[in-house]
Amino acid sequence: MKPPRFAYHAPESVAEALQVLAAHAEESKVLAGGQSLMPMLSFRLAAPRHVVDINRVSGLDEIQRLESGWRIPALVRQRAAERSPALAASAPLLTTALAHVAHPQIRNRGTVCGSVAHADSSAELPSVMLALEARMVVAGPSGTRIVPAREFFLFHLTTALAPDELLVAVEVDDQDQRTRSAFAEFAPRRGDFCLAGVAVTVTFDHGGLVETSRIVAAGVAPTPARLAEAESVIAGTSLDAEAVAAAQAAAYREVSPTGDAHASAAYRRQLVKVLVRRALTEVRSEKEGRDGA
């Protein structure tokens, strides 16, 4: 199918983009990589009267160093972030998860911020942002505001972005030296949306016990789902097999997915249980490997 008719805008600055959005807020969509928007237009799942293409806006295509982390602006492609040695060292959970996103051809055009703003609960990056406690840098008519990941995702395909606002960057902190992370998902075919996924970060104390953790499930709720009970049962443990088994059971109890044509609710719950085990086992293995080294 062909997209519906729309007015095309190509601003050259964030200020100009915001002016267009302010003038046509309820009738506009922002185009960055287009890997979500263009199929939606073609299938007439979206019919905006105005498309705001931000690809000519300067200063949004380079990863930037912050005092204690990194800023990933709106035009940074997923493939560029995935291949960044700096991000791999400072935020390995992000680069690991990016390798699971669709296919390299898609990641060459798709943007990190675009996936976050699209907020598909089955996608990898929203769950990763919650696990990393990332910050969303949002520009609007009243200036710039920072929205924590835990407040950004409101429902499936729905975020805290107002119609006249633009997600200009996401920010992630450097991973603590005592933190280990892992990402696991299951999709019917490589590159498909996952039926379920799990993003994990675990920080160990100086005695090797779990100090804090964040376990986030994708594809089982309208938003990325933080599994607080699973986190609580591994607190203070060495993340041994017994603790991992307890986290599996807790995760199974916590999630309440819905079934669809791709998988039943029961199957998705079982997947979360398996993926929590895989991710936590990987974290434990990485910790033991680093300790041994």
C-alpha positions in Angstrom: 0.0 0.0 0.0 1.0 3.6 -0.4 1.2 6.1 2.5 -1.6 8.6 2.9 -1.0 12.2 1.7 0.9 14.4 4.1 2.8 17.7 4.3 6.6 17.2 4.5 8.8 19.4 6.7 12.6 19.3 6.8 13.7 21.6 9.7 17.4 22.3 10.1 17.4 22.9 13.8 15.7 21.6 16.9 14.1 25.0 17.4 12.6 24.9 13.8 11.4 21.3 14.4 9.7 22.4 17.6 8.0 25.3 15.8 6.5 22.8 13.3 5.4 20.5 16.0 3.8 23.3 18.0 1.9 24.4 14.9 0.6 20.9 14.0 1.1 19.0 17.3 -1.9 16.7 17.1 -1.4 15.9 13.4 2.4 15.4 13.2 4.8 12.5 13.3 8.6 12.8 13.6 10.8 11.0 11.1 14.3 10.0 12.1 15.3 6.5 10.9 11.8 5.7 9.7 12.0 1.9 10.4 8.8 2.1 12.4 7.0 5.1 10.9 7.3 4.2 7.3 5.7 0.7 7.5 3.0 2.3 9.7 2.3 4.9 7.0 2.4 2.3 4.2 -0.1 0.1 6.0 -2.2 3.1 7.0 -1.8 2.4 10.7 -0.7 6.0 11.0 -2.1 8.9 9.0 -0.4 12.1 10.1 -1.1 15.2 8.1 2.4 16.4 8.7 5.7 14.5 8.8 8.7 16.3 10.4 11.9 14.9 9.0 14.7 15.7 11.5 17.6 14.2 9.5 18.9 17.7 8.5 19.1 18.9 12.1 22.8 19.3 12.9 24.4 18.1 16.1 22.2 15.0 16.7 24.2 12.3 15.0 27.3 11.9 17.3 27.5 10.1 20.6 28.7 12.5 23.2 30.7 12.0 26.4 29.3 13.3 29.7 31.0 13.6 33.0 29.9 10.1 34.1 28.2 8.6 31.1 27.1 9.1 27.5 24.5 11.0 25.6 23.0 9.4 22.5 21.3 12.0 20.4 18.3 11.5 18.2 20.0 10.7 14.9 22.6 8.2 16.2 21.9 5.0 14.3 21.5 1.8 16.1 24.4 0.2 14.2 26.7 3.1 15.2 25.8 2.7 18.9 26.2 -1.1 18.6 29.7 -0.8 17.1 30.8 2.0 19.6 33.8 0.7 21.6 33.1 3.4 24.2 29.5 2.3 24.7 30.6 -1.3 24.8 32.9 -0.5 27.7 30.6 1.8 29.6 27.1 0.4 28.8 27.6 -3.2 27.6 24.0 -4.1 28.2 23.0 -1.5 25.5 25.4 -2.7 22.8 24.6 -6.4 23.6 20.9 -5.8 23.2 21.3 -3.7 20.0 22.8 -6.8 18.3 19.3 -8.4 18.7 17.4 -5.6 17.1 16.0 -6.7 13.7 18.8 -7.0 11.1 21.9 -5.0 10.3 20.3 -3.3 7.3 17.5 -2.1 9.7 20.0 -1.0 12.3 21.9 1.0 9.7 19.0 3.4 9.5 17.0 2.9 12.7 17.9 5.2 15.6 18.3 4.5 19.3 16.0 7.3 20.2 13.4 6.4 17.5 13.0 2.9 19.0 12.7 4.4 22.5 10.1 7.0 21.4 8.1 4.3 19.5 7.9 2.4 22.8 6.9 -1.0 21.5 6.9 -3.1 24.6 8.2 -6.1 22.6 11.3 -4.2 21.4 14.7 -4.5 23.1 15.6 -0.9 23.8 12.7 0.2 26.1 13.5 -2.7 28.5 17.2 -1.9 28.4 16.6 1.8 29.1 14.6 0.9 32.2 17.3 -1.6 33.3 20.0 1.1 32.9 17.9 3.8 34.6 18.5 5.9 31.5 17.3 9.5 31.2 15.3 10.9 28.3 16.2 14.4 27.2 13.0 16.0 25.9 12.8 19.4 24.2 9.6 21.3 24.0 8.1 24.8 23.8 8.9 25.4 27.5 12.6 24.3 27.2 14.3 21.0 27.9 13.3 18.5 30.6 14.8 15.2 31.8 12.4 12.2 32.1 13.7 9.1 33.9 13.0 5.9 32.0 10.7 4.7 34.8 8.4 7.6 34.0 8.8 7.7 30.3 6.9 4.5 29.1 3.2 4.9 29.9 1.5 2.2 27.8 2.1 0.2 24.6 3.3 2.8 21.9 2.6 5.6 24.4 5.2 7.7 26.2 5.4 10.8 28.4 6.3 12.9 25.2 3.7 15.6 24.6 2.6 16.1 20.9 4.7 19.2 20.7 7.9 17.7 22.2 10.9 16.0 20.7 13.1 13.3 22.2 16.5 14.8 21.4 18.7 12.3 23.3 18.9 9.5 25.8 21.6 9.5 28.5 23.1 6.4 30.2 25.6 6.3 33.1 28.9 4.4 33.0 28.5 0.9 34.4 29.9 0.5 37.9 33.0 -1.7 38.0 31.1 -4.1 40.4 28.1 -4.3 38.0 27.5 -7.1 35.5 24.8 -7.2 32.9 23.1 -9.5 30.5 20.3 -9.6 27.9 18.3 -12.6 26.7 15.3 -12.9 24.4 13.5 -15.5 22.3 12.1 -14.7 18.9 10.7 -17.3 16.4 13.2 -16.1 13.8 16.3 -14.0 14.0 15.3 -10.4 13.7 11.6 -10.9 14.6 10.1 -9.1 17.5 10.7 -11.2 20.6 8.0 -13.2 22.3 9.7 -12.3 25.5 13.0 -10.7 26.6 14.9 -10.0 29.8 17.4 -7.2 30.5 19.4 -7.6 33.7 22.0 -5.5 35.7 23.4 -6.8 39.0 25.8 -4.9 41.2 27.8 -6.9 43.7 29.2 -5.7 47.0 32.9 -6.1 47.9 32.1 -9.5 49.4 30.7 -10.8 46.2 27.0 -10.7 47.3 24.2 -9.0 45.3 23.9 -5.4 46.4 21.3 -4.2 43.9 19.8 -5.5 40.7 17.3 -4.5 38.0 15.5 -7.3 36.1 13.2 -6.0 33.3 11.0 -8.1 31.1 10.0 -7.2 27.5 7.0 -8.4 25.6 4.8 -9.4 28.5 3.1 -6.2 29.5 2.0 -2.9 27.9 5.4 -1.4 29.0 8.7 -2.8 30.0 8.0 -4.6 33.3 10.5 -4.4 36.2 10.4 -7.6 38.2 10.7 -6.4 41.8 10.0 -9.7 43.5 12.7 -11.5 41.4 15.1 -8.7 42.3 14.3 -9.0 46.0 15.0 -12.8 46.2 18.5 -12.5 44.9 19.5 -9.5 47.1 22.3 -10.5 49.5 23.0 -13.8 47.8 26.0 -14.9 45.8 23.7 -15.5 42.9 24.2 -19.2 43.3 21.9 -21.8 41.6 19.4 -21.7 44.5 19.1 -17.9 44.2 18.7 -18.1 40.4 15.9 -20.7 40.8 14.1 -18.5 43.3 14.3 -15.6 40.9 12.9 -17.7 38.1 9.9 -18.7 40.3 9.4 -15.1 41.3 9.5 -13.9 37.8 7.0 -16.5 36.7 4.6 -15.3 39.5 5.1 -11.6 38.6 4.3 -11.5 34.9 0.8 -11.6 33.6 1.1 -11.5 29.8 -1.7 -11.8 27.3 -1.8 -14.4 24.5 -2.0 -13.6 20.8 -1.5 -15.3 17.5 2.2 -15.7 18.1 2.2 -17.2 21.6 -0.1 -18.0 24.5 0.0 -16.2 27.8 1.3 -19.4 29.5 4.1 -19.8 26.9 5.2 -16.3 27.5 5.3 -16.8 31.2 7.4 -19.9 30.8 9.7 -18.0 28.5 10.3 -15.3 31.1 11.2 -18.0 33.6 13.8 -19.5 31.2 15.2 -16.1 30.1 15.7 -14.9 33.7 17.7 -18.1 34.4 19.8 -17.5 31.3 20.5 -13.9 32.0 21.3 -14.4 35.7 23.5 -17.4 34.9 25.4 -15.3 32.3 25.8 -12.5 34.9 27.2 -15.1 37.4 29.6 -16.5 34.8 30.9 -13.1 33.9 31.4 -12.2 37.6 33.3 -15.5 38.2 35.4 -15.0 35.1 36.3 -11.4 36.1 37.0 -12.5 39.7 39.2 -15.4 38.4 41.1 -13.0 36.1 
